[in-house]
Amino acid sequence: MGLSLQEQLLKAGLVDKKQVKKANHEKKVKAKQKRKGIVTADEAEQRRLRQQQAERAEQDRQLNAERAQQAQRKADQAAARQLIESNRLPLEEGDVAYHYVDGGSIKRVAVTRDIADKLANGRLGLALHNQELVLIAAETAVKVLQRNQDAILAYNDPADSEDDYPADW
């Protein structure tokens, strides 16, 4: 029968009797701790590794959720651009100044009286497409607002306006 690994290492001179005795003692202590239910360093290490894996998996899930949100946001912006491009109306220059808010500053555009009235009543909306102001129908403005609110510069939703004036005027 062949020699055990310990005997082979001893014979080769790679270990001495003291190291073999220490290894056997540690083996017996671990076996005794396992029988008594004492947590060994290996088990604690395994528990720590499982916890790290769970944390890493949670981080990966959060990162994937963020990427999915970004992809959805890009898809919505592309859909809004396409809606504006396919439903744009010509912006006719006129003598009436229509004011709108763009990025916190008030700007104005010269339009005809008819377009200004339609913008004020909520039948038209004003959008920015390729750094150009364009008019879009109210239905299109509502669809674009659902996808990308930043694409619409001015839209007066008729449902938001309150025509209930005080009766004691």
TORKOL-4160 file (C-alpha; in steps of 0.2 Angstrom, whole numbers, padded with zeros to 4 digits, m for minus):
169
<pt num="1" X="0000" Y="0000" Z="0000"/>
<pt num="2" X="0006" Y="0018" Z="m0004"/>
<pt num="3" X="0012" Y="0030" Z="0008"/>
<pt num="4" X="0000" Y="0044" Z="0014"/>
<pt num="5" X="0003" Y="0062" Z="0009"/>
<pt num="6" X="0010" Y="0067" Z="0026"/>
<pt num="7" X="0022" Y="0052" Z="0025"/>
<pt num="8" X="0027" Y="0056" Z="0008"/>
<pt num="9" X="0030" Y="0075" Z="0012"/>
<pt num="10" X="0040" Y="0069" Z="0028"/>
<pt num="11" X="0051" Y="0057" Z="0018"/>
<pt num="12" X="0054" Y="0070" Z="0004"/>
<pt num="13" X="0060" Y="0082" Z="0018"/>
<pt num="14" X="0047" Y="0096" Z="0014"/>
<pt num="15" X="0039" Y="0095" Z="0031"/>
<pt num="16" X="0045" Y="0090" Z="0048"/>
<pt num="17" X="0037" Y="0080" Z="0062"/>
<pt num="18" X="0031" Y="0096" Z="0071"/>
<pt num="19" X="0021" Y="0102" Z="0056"/>
<pt num="20" X="0013" Y="0085" Z="0054"/>
<pt num="21" X="0008" Y="0085" Z="0072"/>
<pt num="22" X="0001" Y="0102" Z="0071"/>
<pt num="23" X="m0009" Y="0098" Z="0056"/>
<pt num="24" X="m0016" Y="0083" Z="0064"/>
<pt num="25" X="m0021" Y="0093" Z="0079"/>
<pt num="26" X="m0030" Y="0106" Z="0069"/>
<pt num="27" X="m0039" Y="0093" Z="0060"/>
<pt num="28" X="m0045" Y="0085" Z="0076"/>
<pt num="29" X="m0050" Y="0102" Z="0083"/>
<pt num="30" X="m0061" Y="0106" Z="0068"/>
<pt num="31" X="m0069" Y="0089" Z="0069"/>
<pt num="32" X="m0073" Y="0092" Z="0087"/>
<pt num="33" X="m0080" Y="0110" Z="0084"/>
<pt num="34" X="m0091" Y="0103" Z="0070"/>
<pt num="35" X="m0098" Y="0090" Z="0081"/>
<pt num="36" X="m0102" Y="0103" Z="0095"/>
<pt num="37" X="m0109" Y="0115" Z="0082"/>
<pt num="38" X="m0096" Y="0129" Z="0084"/>
<pt num="39" X="m0095" Y="0140" Z="0069"/>
<pt num="40" X="m0078" Y="0138" Z="0061"/>
<pt num="41" X="m0068" Y="0152" Z="0052"/>
<pt num="42" X="m0072" Y="0143" Z="0035"/>
<pt num="43" X="m0091" Y="0143" Z="0038"/>
<pt num="44" X="m0090" Y="0162" Z="0043"/>
<pt num="45" X="m0080" Y="0165" Z="0027"/>
<pt num="46" X="m0093" Y="0156" Z="0017"/>
<pt num="47" X="m0107" Y="0166" Z="0025"/>
<pt num="48" X="m0098" Y="0182" Z="0021"/>
<pt num="49" X="m0095" Y="0176" Z="0003"/>
<pt num="50" X="m0114" Y="0172" Z="0001"/>
<pt num="51" X="m0118" Y="0189" Z="0008"/>
<pt num="52" X="m0107" Y="0198" Z="m0004"/>
<pt num="53" X="m0114" Y="0188" Z="m0018"/>
<pt num="54" X="m0132" Y="0193" Z="m0013"/>
<pt num="55" X="m0126" Y="0211" Z="m0012"/>
<pt num="56" X="m0118" Y="0210" Z="m0029"/>
<pt num="57" X="m0134" Y="0203" Z="m0036"/>
<pt num="58" X="m0144" Y="0217" Z="m0029"/>
<pt num="59" X="m0133" Y="0230" Z="m0036"/>
<pt num="60" X="m0134" Y="0221" Z="m0053"/>
<pt num="61" X="m0153" Y="0221" Z="m0052"/>
<pt num="62" X="m0153" Y="0240" Z="m0048"/>
<pt num="63" X="m0141" Y="0243" Z="m0062"/>
<pt num="64" X="m0151" Y="0233" Z="m0075"/>
<pt num="65" X="m0167" Y="0243" Z="m0069"/>
<pt num="66" X="m0158" Y="0260" Z="m0072"/>
<pt num="67" X="m0152" Y="0254" Z="m0089"/>
<pt num="68" X="m0170" Y="0248" Z="m0093"/>
<pt num="69" X="m0177" Y="0265" Z="m0088"/>
<pt num="70" X="m0164" Y="0274" Z="m0098"/>
<pt num="71" X="m0168" Y="0264" Z="m0113"/>
<pt num="72" X="m0187" Y="0267" Z="m0111"/>
<pt num="73" X="m0183" Y="0286" Z="m0109"/>
<pt num="74" X="m0174" Y="0286" Z="m0125"/>
<pt num="75" X="m0187" Y="0276" Z="m0134"/>
<pt num="76" X="m0200" Y="0288" Z="m0128"/>
<pt num="77" X="m0190" Y="0303" Z="m0134"/>
<pt num="78" X="m0188" Y="0295" Z="m0151"/>
<pt num="79" X="m0207" Y="0292" Z="m0152"/>
<pt num="80" X="m0210" Y="0310" Z="m0147"/>
<pt num="81" X="m0198" Y="0317" Z="m0160"/>
<pt num="82" X="m0206" Y="0306" Z="m0173"/>
<pt num="83" X="m0224" Y="0311" Z="m0168"/>
<pt num="84" X="m0219" Y="0329" Z="m0170"/>
<pt num="85" X="m0210" Y="0326" Z="m0187"/>
<pt num="86" X="m0225" Y="0317" Z="m0194"/>
<pt num="87" X="m0238" Y="0329" Z="m0188"/>
<pt num="88" X="m0230" Y="0346" Z="m0189"/>
<pt num="89" X="m0240" Y="0361" Z="m0196"/>
<pt num="90" X="m0232" Y="0376" Z="m0205"/>
<pt num="91" X="m0228" Y="0391" Z="m0193"/>
<pt num="92" X="m0235" Y="0406" Z="m0202"/>
<pt num="93" X="m0226" Y="0423" Z="m0197"/>
<pt num="94" X="m0239" Y="0436" Z="m0192"/>
<pt num="95" X="m0240" Y="0452" Z="m0183"/>
<pt num="96" X="m0247" Y="0445" Z="m0166"/>
<pt num="97" X="m0234" Y="0441" Z="m0153"/>
<pt num="98" X="m0237" Y="0425" Z="m0144"/>
<pt num="99" X="m0227" Y="0422" Z="m0128"/>
<pt num="100" X="m0221" Y="0406" Z="m0121"/>
<pt num="101" X="m0209" Y="0399" Z="m0108"/>
<pt num="102" X="m0193" Y="0390" Z="m0113"/>
<pt num="103" X="m0181" Y="0385" Z="m0100"/>
<pt num="104" X="m0186" Y="0397" Z="m0087"/>
<pt num="105" X="m0186" Y="0412" Z="m0099"/>
<pt num="106" X="m0200" Y="0420" Z="m0108"/>
<pt num="107" X="m0199" Y="0420" Z="m0127"/>
<pt num="108" X="m0210" Y="0426" Z="m0140"/>
<pt num="109" X="m0214" Y="0422" Z="m0158"/>
<pt num="110" X="m0224" Y="0432" Z="m0171"/>
<pt num="111" X="m0239" Y="0422" Z="m0177"/>
<pt num="112" X="m0256" Y="0426" Z="m0186"/>
<pt num="113" X="m0271" Y="0431" Z="m0175"/>
<pt num="114" X="m0279" Y="0414" Z="m0180"/>
<pt num="115" X="m0264" Y="0404" Z="m0174"/>
<pt num="116" X="m0262" Y="0414" Z="m0158"/>
<pt num="117" X="m0281" Y="0411" Z="m0154"/>
<pt num="118" X="m0279" Y="0392" Z="m0157"/>
<pt num="119" X="m0263" Y="0391" Z="m0146"/>
<pt num="120" X="m0272" Y="0401" Z="m0132"/>
<pt num="121" X="m0288" Y="0389" Z="m0133"/>
<pt num="122" X="m0278" Y="0373" Z="m0133"/>
<pt num="123" X="m0282" Y="0368" Z="m0151"/>
<pt num="124" X="m0263" Y="0369" Z="m0156"/>
<pt num="125" X="m0247" Y="0367" Z="m0147"/>
<pt num="126" X="m0230" Y="0374" Z="m0149"/>
<pt num="127" X="m0215" Y="0361" Z="m0150"/>
<pt num="128" X="m0196" Y="0362" Z="m0153"/>
<pt num="129" X="m0190" Y="0350" Z="m0167"/>
<pt num="130" X="m0172" Y="0351" Z="m0173"/>
<pt num="131" X="m0170" Y="0368" Z="m0165"/>
<pt num="132" X="m0185" Y="0374" Z="m0174"/>
<pt num="133" X="m0202" Y="0380" Z="m0168"/>
<pt num="134" X="m0216" Y="0370" Z="m0175"/>
<pt num="135" X="m0235" Y="0369" Z="m0173"/>
<pt num="136" X="m0244" Y="0353" Z="m0169"/>
<pt num="137" X="m0262" Y="0348" Z="m0166"/>
<pt num="138" X="m0269" Y="0347" Z="m0149"/>
<pt num="139" X="m0271" Y="0328" Z="m0150"/>
<pt num="140" X="m0252" Y="0326" Z="m0155"/>
<pt num="141" X="m0247" Y="0338" Z="m0141"/>
<pt num="142" X="m0256" Y="0327" Z="m0128"/>
<pt num="143" X="m0247" Y="0311" Z="m0136"/>
<pt num="144" X="m0230" Y="0320" Z="m0135"/>
<pt num="145" X="m0233" Y="0326" Z="m0118"/>
<pt num="146" X="m0236" Y="0308" Z="m0112"/>
<pt num="147" X="m0219" Y="0303" Z="m0119"/>
<pt num="148" X="m0208" Y="0318" Z="m0117"/>
<pt num="149" X="m0214" Y="0333" Z="m0108"/>
<pt num="150" X="m0198" Y="0343" Z="m0113"/>
<pt num="151" X="m0202" Y="0343" Z="m0131"/>
<pt num="152" X="m0218" Y="0354" Z="m0129"/>
<pt num="153" X="m0215" Y="0372" Z="m0127"/>
<pt num="154" X="m0232" Y="0378" Z="m0126"/>
<pt num="155" X="m0249" Y="0369" Z="m0124"/>
<pt num="156" X="m0264" Y="0376" Z="m0115"/>
<pt num="157" X="m0274" Y="0360" Z="m0111"/>
<pt num="158" X="m0293" Y="0365" Z="m0111"/>
<pt num="159" X="m0296" Y="0353" Z="m0097"/>
<pt num="160" X="m0285" Y="0363" Z="m0086"/>
<pt num="161" X="m0293" Y="0380" Z="m0089"/>
<pt num="162" X="m0306" Y="0385" Z="m0076"/>
<pt num="163" X="m0320" Y="0395" Z="m0084"/>
<pt num="164" X="m0330" Y="0396" Z="m0068"/>
<pt num="165" X="m0329" Y="0415" Z="m0064"/>
<pt num="166" X="m0336" Y="0421" Z="m0047"/>
<pt num="167" X="m0355" Y="0424" Z="m0048"/>
<pt num="168" X="m0353" Y="0441" Z="m0038"/>
<pt num="169" X="m0344" Y="0450" Z="m0051"/>
